[in-house]
Amino acid sequence: MKIRAQITALIFALTLIPGLAFAQEKSGTISGYDAASRMVTIKGKDWEQKAKVSSKDAEAQKDLLKEGAKVKVEFDDRGGGDVRVKSLMGR
């Protein structure tokens, strides 16, 4: 029974590791936001990322979703080109 619990814990831990690896926190500037699709484009020094913002975050952080706003953003890459904003805060 103890071995089964250890194997279960190991499998659980291994499923969490890829989720943590895909989350990335970066600093950049909002270069565009489409309110209809809730897609935001954020540019950094040598990168650009388009990601979808949750409806809750879009409502709560309207002031950060304006062009030129400097932000610190954490992305969640769900694979297949589906990138979401995990957290968004001003710098």
Number of C-alpha atoms within 10 A of each C-alpha: 5 7 8 9 10 11 11 12 11 11 11 11 11 11 10 10 10 10 12 10 10 15 16 13 15 14 18 23 23 21 19 17 19 12 14 6 10 15 20 22 18 26 19 15 8 6 9 13 14 19 20 20 23 15 12 8 16 18 12 10 14 10 11 19 28 16 15 14 17 20 20 16 20 18 21 21 18 12 8 6 9 11 19 19 21 18 14 20 12 15 12
